[in-house]
Amino acid sequence: MAELDDLFNGSLDSKMDFLNESSQTKNNDGIYRVDLSKCKDKKRGWRSVVRFLPNLTKDGKVGQLAIEKITHYVDIKNPKELSGWFDSPKNFNEKCALTDLYYTMQNSKNAILIEKSKQLKYSKKYYSYVLVLEDEQQPENVGKIMIFQYGKTIKDKIQAERNGEISGVPCNVFDLSAGKDFVLVVKEIQTGDETYPDYKMSMFKPETTSLPIYFKDKAAFKNAPLNSEGKIEASVQGKIREFLLDREFDLDDFSPKKLTDEQQAKITEITNFLTGKASSSYSNTKSEAKPSSDDFDFEDNFSTETSTSVETDEDDFFSDL
């Protein structure tokens, strides 16, 4: 029987999609990712063009053009269950246990603790809607409205355009009437034993244009018409609203979230594990106190002052995660 061919003819490999669960999750979360493994020419690097879009919410309001989020990634190899992502309470102007833990360990003058502190990663990212105009690596994304996760390098380029630092004329690149297309040029560079994507060559095109609207039936873009005042024609504004809402995912889904009780307990377990206070066991963590600098024994001359800011130069460090 044809339906049993895979069972008896050695075709079971095609039925192992569950092993690709993590990559499927990444590809189906609405994030527009730069994946350097898909570049045909490593020297040329990644090439695509996107257009930053305003945040039109489902209820018809205009929200903030970007969501800012501070996240920690705990990279503990063993036990692996201690690894994970945590939205920082700093997003809500609250004290962050993982930030304090990192600086406490860094400033401890204890070589072991300093080395272990490297397992606490920091990421400050911004999320905005983009329309994919061109993509050499993933042409299936062309015409889609997706959510672009970016770091300080690209944020600074948006700011430079806003201030008119490049052309001398200020430009809000999100503007529907006179925005700018953004050319993503990303190459892999190596520093020591680590490689990471470099976004510095990316740039906005010099000319301003109205919003390119994608027509699916013709697989083509057409810029929105402007009136004599350089604004979007009133007759097409309704269609543009529909176009901006024609997306699978919403920006608000990527807003920072408060830590759950379970996450708080896990952070306590992480603290105990990294500082040697206890072995990894989730059964007892919920009754333990939240971590603080008082949990550690340090040299007498150790200062428990933590840094007032977290380093942001590791731009786009987590973009491939």
C-alpha positions as a printed Julia matrix, in Angstrom:
321×3 Matrix{Float64}:
  0.0    0.0    0.0
  1.31   3.43  -0.97
  0.6    4.92   2.44
  2.97   2.36   4.03
  5.9    3.0    1.67
  7.66   5.2    4.22
  7.26   2.46   6.83
  8.98  -0.32   4.87
 11.18   1.43   2.28
 13.64   3.26   4.5
 12.03   6.71   4.23
 11.55   7.36   7.92
 14.19  10.12   7.84
 11.62  12.38   6.19
  9.37  12.01   9.24
 11.77  13.42  11.85
 10.59  17.02  11.84
 10.43  16.95  15.65
 14.24  17.12  15.68
 14.04  20.48  13.92
 11.65  21.94  16.45
 13.96  24.75  17.57
 14.65  25.97  14.05
 10.97  25.72  13.17
 10.12  27.82  16.2
 12.61  30.47  15.1
 11.31  30.56  11.58
  7.68  30.8   12.68
  7.88  33.5   15.34
  7.65  36.44  12.95
 11.22  37.64  13.51
 13.16  38.72  10.43
 16.58  37.19  11.01
 19.91  37.57   9.31
 21.21  34.02   8.87
 24.77  34.15   7.58
 24.77  30.41   6.97
 22.46  31.08   4.0
 24.91  33.43   2.24
 26.17  31.92  -1.0
 29.23  34.18  -1.03
 30.78  34.59   2.42
 32.91  37.54   1.28
 29.88  39.36  -0.08
 27.91  38.55   3.05
 24.21  39.08   3.65
 22.31  41.46   1.35
 18.68  42.49   1.75
 16.54  45.62   1.76
 13.8   46.4    4.27
 11.53  49.33   5.01
 10.84  50.31   8.62
  7.11  50.61   9.25
  5.06  52.45  11.87
  3.42  50.42  14.62
 -0.26  50.39  13.7
 -2.02  48.4   16.41
 -5.06  46.21  15.86
 -7.33  48.82  17.41
 -6.18  51.39  14.85
 -3.85  53.39  17.08
 -0.21  54.25  16.38
  2.1   52.8   19.02
  5.76  53.37  19.74
  7.82  52.74  16.62
 10.13  50.36  18.45
  9.95  48.22  21.55
 13.09  48.31  23.68
 13.89  45.22  25.71
 16.72  44.18  28.01
 17.2   40.44  28.2
 19.61  38.11  29.98
 20.67  34.74  28.65
 22.09  32.29  31.18
 24.46  29.99  29.31
 25.14  27.12  31.69
 26.14  24.0   29.79
 25.71  21.57  32.66
 23.12  21.26  34.04
 21.53  22.49  30.83
 18.14  23.05  32.47
 19.58  26.11  34.23
 20.11  27.84  30.89
 17.47  30.16  29.51
 16.25  33.64  28.63
 14.98  36.13  31.19
 13.44  39.56  30.56
 15.22  41.93  32.91
 13.21  43.75  35.6
 15.21  46.79  34.48
 12.65  47.02  31.68
 10.24  48.15  34.43
 12.82  50.28  36.32
 13.16  47.57  38.95
 16.19  45.95  40.53
 17.57  43.05  38.46
 19.02  40.07  40.33
 20.97  38.77  37.33
 22.56  42.17  36.67
 23.57  42.44  40.33
 24.84  38.87  40.31
 26.99  39.54  37.23
 28.68  42.62  38.67
 29.04  41.09  42.1
 30.89  38.14  40.56
 32.92  40.38  38.22
 34.05  42.6   41.1
 34.74  39.76  43.52
 38.49  39.48  42.77
 37.82  35.74  42.78
 39.13  34.24  39.52
 36.62  31.38  39.57
 33.62  33.67  40.08
 34.86  36.08  37.42
 35.15  33.23  34.92
 31.7   31.89  35.82
 30.17  35.35  35.39
 30.78  35.0   31.64
 27.85  32.58  31.61
 25.55  35.53  32.28
 24.93  37.3   28.98
 23.29  40.68  28.46
 21.35  41.89  25.45
 19.59  45.19  24.77
 17.44  44.93  21.65
 14.89  46.93  19.74
 11.94  45.51  17.79
 10.19  47.22  14.88
  7.96  46.24  11.98
  9.71  46.02   8.62
  8.52  45.29   5.11
 10.96  43.01   3.27
 11.67  44.57  -0.15
 14.57  42.4   -1.32
 16.27  39.32   0.07
 18.88  37.35  -1.87
 19.03  34.63   0.76
 15.34  34.19   1.61
 13.26  35.37  -1.35
 10.16  33.8    0.19
 10.12  36.69   2.7
  9.81  39.41   0.05
  6.56  41.32   0.48
  6.04  40.17   4.06
  5.66  42.44   7.06
  7.87  40.97   9.78
  9.41  42.02  13.07
 13.05  43.07  12.93
 15.19  42.63  16.03
 18.19  44.97  16.04
 20.79  46.44  18.33
 22.65  49.65  19.01
 24.42  49.82  15.64
 21.18  50.05  13.66
 19.44  52.14  16.31
 22.25  54.69  15.96
 21.78  54.74  12.17
 18.06  55.49  12.65
 19.0   58.27  15.08
 21.56  59.69  12.65
 18.89  59.94   9.96
 16.5   61.57  12.42
 19.15  64.17  13.27
 20.12  64.78   9.64
 23.72  63.74  10.32
 24.11  61.92   7.0
 22.49  64.12   4.37
 21.98  67.29   6.36
 18.19  66.83   6.11
 16.41  65.16   9.04
 14.36  62.1    8.11
 12.08  59.88  10.13
 12.72  56.61   8.29
  9.36  55.22   9.51
  7.43  57.97   7.7
  4.87  56.67   5.19
  5.22  59.71   2.91
  8.96  60.29   3.02
 10.78  57.39   4.63
 13.9   55.56   3.48
 14.67  51.99   2.5
 17.34  50.28   4.58
 20.05  48.17   2.94
 21.22  45.38   5.22
 24.83  44.42   4.57
 26.08  41.94   7.14
 29.37  40.09   7.22
 30.88  37.65   9.65
 33.97  38.88  11.46
 36.17  37.09  13.95
 37.64  38.37  17.2
 39.81  35.8   18.92
 37.93  32.53  18.99
 34.52  34.14  18.51
 32.72  35.06  15.31
 29.78  37.42  15.12
 27.78  39.36  12.51
 28.92  42.91  11.71
 26.13  45.33  10.71
 28.26  48.46  10.4
 28.18  48.53   6.59
 24.36  48.61   6.52
 22.89  51.97   5.5
 19.77  53.85   4.51
 19.38  54.77   0.87
 19.9   58.5    0.29
 16.55  59.2   -1.36
 13.23  59.44   0.46
 10.18  57.67  -0.99
  6.61  56.95  -0.06
  5.7   53.54   1.31
  6.2   50.69  -1.18
  3.01  48.62  -1.2
  3.28  44.97  -2.2
  0.7   43.54  -4.58
  0.64  39.79  -4.08
 -1.16  38.99  -7.31
  1.53  40.73  -9.37
  4.42  39.99  -6.98
  5.47  43.62  -7.34
  5.8   46.81  -5.29
  4.27  50.19  -6.07
  4.9   53.33  -4.08
  1.86  54.96  -2.46
  0.67  58.09  -4.34
  1.22  61.5   -2.74
 -0.89  64.65  -2.95
  0.36  68.12  -3.78
  1.49  68.61  -0.18
  3.65  65.49  -0.27
  1.28  63.49   1.96
 -0.37  60.12   1.28
 -3.46  60.55  -0.9
 -6.61  60.34   1.22
 -8.18  57.94  -1.26
 -5.59  55.23  -0.52
 -5.17  55.71   3.23
 -7.72  53.0    3.99
 -5.91  50.51   1.77
 -2.62  51.36   3.45
 -4.13  50.69   6.88
 -5.28  47.3    5.62
 -1.82  46.65   4.18
 -0.07  47.51   7.47
 -2.38  45.15   9.37
 -1.85  42.29   6.92
  0.7   40.5    9.08
  0.96  37.27  11.03
  2.53  38.62  14.22
  2.14  41.66  16.43
  4.92  43.8   17.87
  3.3   43.85  21.3
  3.96  40.12  21.61
  7.66  40.97  21.98
  7.19  43.45  24.83
  9.14  42.68  28.01
  7.34  40.43  30.47
  7.46  40.41  34.26
  9.34  37.46  35.74
  7.12  34.64  36.9
  7.49  32.97  40.3
  9.0   29.99  38.51
 11.59  32.19  36.82
 12.41  33.9   40.1
 12.98  30.5   41.67
 15.18  29.48  38.77
 17.28  32.64  39.15
 17.8   31.73  42.8
 18.93  28.25  41.72
 21.28  29.8   39.13
 22.77  32.08  41.79
 23.34  29.21  44.18
 24.86  27.07  41.44
 27.25  29.72  40.09
 28.44  30.75  43.56
 28.76  27.21  44.89
 26.03  27.66  47.49
 24.03  24.6   46.47
 23.83  21.85  43.92
 21.33  22.04  41.08
 17.94  20.93  42.43
 14.67  22.63  41.62
 12.79  20.87  44.39
 14.02  23.25  47.11
 14.43  26.54  45.25
 11.0   28.05  45.81
 11.61  28.3   49.54
 14.99  29.99  49.14
 15.51  33.74  49.3
 16.1   35.79  46.19
 19.79  36.39  45.41
 21.61  39.47  46.64
 25.21  40.52  47.14
 24.89  39.49  50.81
 24.84  35.85  49.68
 28.59  35.86  48.98
 31.8   35.81  50.96
 34.38  38.21  49.54
 37.68  39.76  50.44
 37.49  42.57  52.96
 38.34  45.22  50.38
 35.57  44.16  48.0
 33.06  46.85  47.1
 29.47  45.71  46.57
 28.72  48.73  44.4
 27.33  47.62  41.08
 27.86  49.38  37.8
 25.24  51.97  36.91
 24.89  50.69  33.37
 25.39  47.48  31.44
 27.72  47.38  28.47
 25.87  47.65  25.14
 28.78  47.32  22.71
 27.98  43.64  22.2
 25.48  44.82  19.6
 23.58  42.11  17.77
 25.39  39.46  19.84
 22.19  37.42  20.24
 20.71  38.1   16.81
 21.29  34.53  15.69
 19.69  32.97  18.77
